[in-house]
Amino acid sequence: MNKIVLNFGLLVFFLSLVFFSQQGLPIEDVFLKAFLIFVSVTLILGVITILFIKAINKTALEKGKNLNDNLHRES
């Protein structure tokens, strides 16, 4: 999952390089802005991914606990 987030962040980085270079900005500003966008997008997606995985794990643990309780009640 981390690899997907990093690859998406790199895609956004290169797209922002193209976008900012089309505006005629100096090359230093282009790289700085693209890097800041890369870092922010990657961090935001990383946090969203962690929260999503935690929610899935919580749901799976609750279902497993319910199944385990049902099995013990039946026997």
Beta strands, then each sheet from edge to edge (+ up, - down):
end
